[in-house]
Amino acid sequence: MEIAVLILVIAVIFITRSIKVVPQQNAWVIERLGKYHGTLAPGLNFLIPFIDRVAYKHSLKEIPMDVPSQVCITRDNTQLQVDGILYFQVTDPMRASYGSSNYIMAVTQLSQTSLRSVIGKLELDKTFEERDIINSQVVAAIDEAALNWGVKVLRYEIKDLTPPKEILHAMQSQITAEREKRALIAASEGRKQEQINIATGEREAFIARSEGEKQAAINNAQGEASAIMAVAEANAKAIEVVAAAISQPGGAQAVQLKVAEKAVEAYSSVANKATTTLIVPSNMTEVSSLITSAMKMVQANKA
């Protein structure tokens, strides 16, 4: 009975040491008699008991690692407190096991030294503006060395950049001055635009008034010309009517009578004025000669 129990215990130990189940996204490094033998893939695996052993276990997932905060000096000799986070992944379990005694510490230290080197090449203002460039340069520097450790550096992100209090106060004053400058420029641009708008409006109003006055003068001139033409046409028609009436029988005698009446009316109007002296022609035959001259003119126009 004791022998059977002993055989059962040995069998259980044998099975336990010979059968290994590797979880997904994991890799186990196997050593045979102290020498690297192979890497177990996820799933069911069989080993030789007491000869093969699991030496290292690695996770193949992406690993985020907080990089300790450190003081970096910029190109213009300004101290910066820099805090970042590093993302990496084990790609070669064998190199991760034997390439470095502690690849996590190695990656951490290398990221810190690389960051100090990159920050030292930039001025203070550039460190705030070019975070993406800093991150990419740090990743490139770490990734080149981490290949020997079986590690792939995926990305590095700066969490915080903290300059000294004096620098922060100076930067705040600079930002305030810049904003005040922008406000003054905006106000002056507004006043400039206002003056431009006023001048433009006055110019357009003056042009509109001058155009209106010009059009009014043109309309008045056209109206006066039309009135003169209408009067001239009416006079012409009246003359034509008179000429036609003179050509009728007895027309000449009517003209003589009309001229005589006008002459008498003229003398009468002179007599009615508030004057004490009235000059009358000494020879009234001059009236008849006036009538004769008018008739000759009428006949000449008729001819």
C-alpha positions as CSV (number, residue, x, y, z in Angstrom):
1,M,0.0,0.0,0.0
2,E,2.8,2.4,0.9
3,I,4.6,1.6,-2.3
4,A,1.5,2.3,-4.3
5,V,1.0,5.7,-2.7
6,L,4.7,6.4,-3.3
7,I,4.4,5.5,-6.9
8,L,1.2,7.7,-7.2
9,V,3.0,10.7,-5.7
10,I,6.0,10.2,-8.0
11,A,3.6,10.0,-11.0
12,V,1.8,13.2,-10.0
13,I,5.1,15.0,-9.6
14,F,6.3,13.7,-12.9
15,I,3.1,14.8,-14.7
16,T,3.2,18.2,-13.0
17,R,6.7,18.9,-14.0
18,S,6.3,17.5,-17.5
19,I,3.1,19.3,-18.5
20,K,3.0,23.1,-18.8
21,V,0.1,25.3,-19.9
22,V,1.2,28.7,-21.1
23,P,-1.4,31.5,-21.0
24,Q,-2.1,33.7,-24.1
25,Q,0.3,36.6,-24.7
26,N,2.9,35.0,-22.6
27,A,6.2,33.3,-23.4
28,W,8.2,31.0,-21.1
29,V,11.9,30.4,-21.6
30,I,13.0,26.8,-21.0
31,E,16.5,25.7,-19.9
32,R,17.8,22.2,-20.3
33,L,20.5,21.3,-17.9
34,G,21.2,25.0,-17.3
35,K,21.3,25.9,-21.0
36,Y,18.8,27.7,-23.1
37,H,16.6,25.1,-24.9
38,G,13.6,26.9,-26.3
39,T,10.6,29.2,-25.7
40,L,7.2,27.7,-24.9
41,A,4.3,29.1,-27.0
42,P,0.8,29.7,-25.5
43,G,-1.1,26.5,-24.9
44,L,-0.2,22.9,-23.8
45,N,3.5,22.1,-23.7
46,F,5.5,19.0,-22.5
47,L,8.9,19.0,-20.7
48,I,11.3,16.4,-19.5
49,P,11.0,16.3,-15.8
50,F,14.1,17.2,-13.8
51,I,16.0,18.0,-17.0
52,D,13.9,20.9,-18.4
53,R,12.8,23.8,-16.3
54,V,11.0,27.1,-16.8
55,A,13.8,29.7,-16.2
56,Y,11.9,33.0,-17.2
57,K,8.4,34.0,-17.8
58,H,7.6,37.1,-19.9
59,S,4.4,38.9,-20.8
60,L,4.2,39.9,-24.5
61,K,1.6,42.6,-23.8
62,E,2.4,46.3,-24.1
63,I,3.8,47.5,-20.8
64,P,3.3,51.1,-19.5
65,M,6.1,52.2,-17.2
66,D,6.3,55.4,-15.3
67,V,9.7,57.1,-15.7
68,P,10.8,58.8,-12.5
69,S,10.9,62.6,-12.5
70,Q,14.2,64.1,-13.2
71,V,15.9,67.6,-13.6
72,C,17.0,68.4,-17.1
73,I,19.0,71.5,-18.2
74,T,18.0,73.2,-21.5
75,R,20.3,74.8,-24.0
76,D,19.9,78.2,-22.4
77,N,20.8,76.8,-19.0
78,T,17.3,76.6,-17.5
79,Q,16.3,73.7,-15.2
80,L,13.2,71.7,-16.0
81,Q,11.5,69.1,-13.9
82,V,10.5,66.4,-16.5
83,D,8.1,63.6,-15.8
84,G,7.2,61.0,-18.5
85,I,5.8,57.6,-19.2
86,L,7.3,54.9,-21.4
87,Y,5.4,52.1,-23.4
88,F,7.4,49.1,-24.5
89,Q,6.8,45.4,-25.4
90,V,8.9,42.2,-25.2
91,T,9.5,40.9,-28.7
92,D,12.3,38.4,-28.1
93,P,11.9,36.4,-24.9
94,M,15.4,34.8,-25.2
95,R,17.2,38.2,-25.5
96,A,15.0,39.6,-22.7
97,S,16.1,36.8,-20.5
98,Y,19.8,36.8,-21.3
99,G,20.5,40.2,-22.9
100,S,20.2,42.1,-19.7
101,S,20.0,41.2,-16.1
102,N,17.1,43.6,-15.7
103,Y,15.8,45.0,-19.0
104,I,13.1,47.1,-17.2
105,M,15.7,49.0,-15.2
106,A,17.9,49.3,-18.3
107,V,15.1,50.8,-20.4
108,T,14.2,53.2,-17.6
109,Q,17.7,54.4,-17.1
110,L,18.2,54.8,-20.9
111,S,15.0,56.8,-21.3
112,Q,16.2,59.2,-18.6
113,T,19.6,59.7,-20.1
114,S,18.1,60.1,-23.6
115,L,15.6,62.6,-22.4
116,R,18.3,64.7,-20.8
117,S,20.3,64.6,-24.0
118,V,17.4,65.7,-26.1
119,I,16.3,68.5,-23.7
120,G,19.9,69.8,-23.6
121,K,19.8,70.5,-27.3
122,L,16.6,72.7,-27.1
123,E,15.9,76.1,-25.6
124,L,13.2,76.6,-23.0
125,D,10.5,77.8,-25.3
126,K,11.1,75.0,-27.7
127,T,10.7,72.4,-25.1
128,F,7.0,73.4,-24.7
129,E,6.4,73.8,-28.4
130,E,8.1,70.6,-29.6
131,R,6.9,67.8,-27.3
132,D,6.2,65.5,-30.2
133,I,9.7,65.9,-31.5
134,I,11.2,65.2,-28.1
135,N,9.0,62.1,-27.7
136,S,10.0,60.7,-31.1
137,Q,13.8,61.4,-30.5
138,V,13.7,59.7,-27.1
139,V,11.9,56.7,-28.6
140,A,14.5,56.5,-31.5
141,A,17.4,56.6,-29.0
142,I,16.0,53.9,-26.7
143,D,14.7,51.6,-29.4
144,E,18.1,51.3,-31.0
145,A,19.7,50.0,-27.8
146,A,16.7,48.0,-26.6
147,L,16.9,45.7,-29.6
148,N,19.7,43.8,-27.8
149,W,17.4,43.3,-24.8
150,G,14.6,41.8,-26.9
151,V,12.4,44.9,-26.2
152,K,10.6,47.1,-28.6
153,V,10.0,50.7,-27.4
154,L,6.6,51.8,-28.8
155,R,6.3,55.4,-27.6
156,Y,7.3,57.9,-24.9
157,E,5.1,60.6,-23.6
158,I,6.1,63.6,-21.5
159,K,3.5,64.0,-18.7
160,D,4.7,67.3,-17.3
161,L,7.3,70.0,-17.8
162,T,7.8,72.1,-14.7
163,P,10.3,75.1,-14.9
164,P,11.4,77.0,-11.7
165,K,9.0,79.4,-10.1
166,E,11.0,82.4,-11.3
167,I,10.7,81.2,-14.9
168,L,7.0,80.6,-14.5
169,H,6.5,84.1,-13.2
170,A,8.5,85.6,-16.1
171,M,6.6,83.5,-18.6
172,Q,3.3,84.6,-17.1
173,S,4.4,88.3,-17.3
174,Q,5.4,87.8,-20.9
175,I,2.0,86.2,-21.7
176,T,0.2,89.1,-20.0
177,A,2.2,91.7,-21.9
178,E,1.6,89.8,-25.2
179,R,-2.2,89.7,-24.6
180,E,-2.2,93.4,-23.7
181,K,-0.3,94.1,-26.9
182,R,-2.8,92.2,-28.9
183,A,-5.7,94.0,-27.2
184,L,-4.1,97.4,-28.1
185,I,-3.5,96.3,-31.7
186,A,-7.1,95.1,-32.0
187,A,-8.4,98.4,-30.6
188,S,-6.3,100.4,-32.9
189,E,-7.4,98.3,-35.9
190,G,-11.0,98.8,-34.8
191,R,-10.5,102.6,-34.7
192,K,-8.7,102.5,-38.0
193,Q,-11.5,100.6,-39.6
194,E,-14.1,102.9,-38.1
195,Q,-12.3,106.0,-39.6
196,I,-12.1,104.2,-42.9
197,N,-15.8,103.4,-42.8
198,I,-16.7,107.0,-41.9
199,A,-14.6,108.4,-44.7
200,T,-16.0,105.9,-47.2
201,G,-19.5,106.8,-46.2
202,E,-18.9,110.5,-46.5
203,R,-17.3,110.0,-49.9
204,E,-20.2,107.9,-51.1
205,A,-22.7,110.4,-49.8
206,F,-20.8,113.3,-51.5
207,I,-20.8,111.4,-54.7
208,A,-24.5,110.6,-54.4
209,R,-25.3,114.3,-53.7
210,S,-23.2,115.5,-56.7
211,E,-24.8,112.9,-58.9
212,G,-28.2,114.1,-57.8
213,E,-27.3,117.7,-58.3
214,K,-25.9,116.9,-61.7
215,Q,-29.0,115.0,-62.7
216,A,-31.2,117.8,-61.4
217,A,-29.3,120.4,-63.5
218,I,-29.6,118.1,-66.5
219,N,-33.3,117.8,-65.9
220,N,-33.7,121.6,-65.5
221,A,-31.7,122.3,-68.7
222,Q,-33.8,119.7,-70.6
223,G,-37.0,121.3,-69.2
224,E,-35.9,124.8,-70.1
225,A,-34.9,123.6,-73.6
226,S,-38.2,121.9,-74.0
227,A,-40.0,125.0,-72.9
228,I,-38.1,127.2,-75.3
229,M,-38.8,124.7,-78.1
230,A,-42.5,124.7,-77.2
231,V,-42.6,128.6,-77.2
232,A,-40.7,128.7,-80.5
233,E,-43.1,126.2,-82.0
234,A,-46.1,128.1,-80.7
235,N,-44.7,131.4,-82.1
236,A,-44.0,129.8,-85.4
237,K,-47.5,128.4,-85.6
238,A,-48.9,131.8,-84.7
239,I,-46.9,133.5,-87.4
240,E,-48.1,130.9,-89.9
241,V,-51.7,131.5,-88.8
242,V,-51.2,135.3,-89.2
243,A,-49.5,134.9,-92.5
244,A,-52.3,132.7,-93.7
245,A,-54.9,135.3,-92.5
246,I,-53.0,138.1,-94.3
247,S,-53.1,136.3,-97.5
248,Q,-56.9,136.2,-97.4
249,P,-58.9,139.1,-99.0
250,G,-59.0,142.1,-96.7
251,G,-56.1,140.7,-94.7
252,A,-53.8,143.7,-95.4
253,Q,-56.4,146.2,-94.3
254,A,-56.9,144.2,-91.1
255,V,-53.2,144.4,-90.4
256,Q,-53.1,148.1,-91.0
257,L,-56.0,148.5,-88.6
258,K,-54.3,146.3,-86.0
259,V,-51.1,148.2,-86.2
260,A,-52.9,151.5,-85.9
261,E,-54.7,150.2,-82.8
262,K,-51.4,149.1,-81.2
263,A,-49.9,152.5,-81.9
264,V,-52.9,154.3,-80.3
265,E,-52.7,151.9,-77.3
266,A,-49.0,152.7,-76.9
267,Y,-49.6,156.4,-76.8
268,S,-52.5,155.9,-74.4
269,S,-50.3,153.9,-72.1
270,V,-47.7,156.6,-72.1
271,A,-50.3,159.2,-71.3
272,N,-51.7,157.2,-68.4
273,K,-48.3,157.1,-66.7
274,A,-47.7,159.5,-63.8
275,T,-45.7,162.0,-65.9
276,T,-46.5,165.6,-66.7
277,T,-44.8,165.7,-70.0
278,L,-46.1,163.9,-73.1
279,I,-44.4,164.1,-76.5
280,V,-46.7,163.7,-79.4
281,P,-45.4,163.5,-83.0
282,S,-45.8,166.8,-84.7
283,N,-46.8,165.2,-87.9
284,M,-49.4,162.4,-87.4
285,T,-48.5,161.2,-90.9
286,E,-45.6,159.5,-89.2
287,V,-48.1,157.1,-87.8
288,S,-49.3,156.2,-91.3
289,S,-45.7,155.8,-92.4
290,L,-45.2,153.5,-89.5
291,I,-48.1,151.4,-90.6
292,T,-46.8,151.4,-94.2
293,S,-43.4,150.2,-93.0
294,A,-45.1,147.4,-91.0
295,M,-47.1,146.4,-94.1
296,K,-44.0,146.2,-96.2
297,M,-42.4,143.9,-93.7
298,V,-45.4,141.7,-93.6
299,Q,-45.4,141.5,-97.4
300,A,-41.7,140.7,-97.4
301,N,-42.2,137.9,-95.0
302,K,-45.1,136.7,-97.1
303,A,-42.9,136.7,-100.2
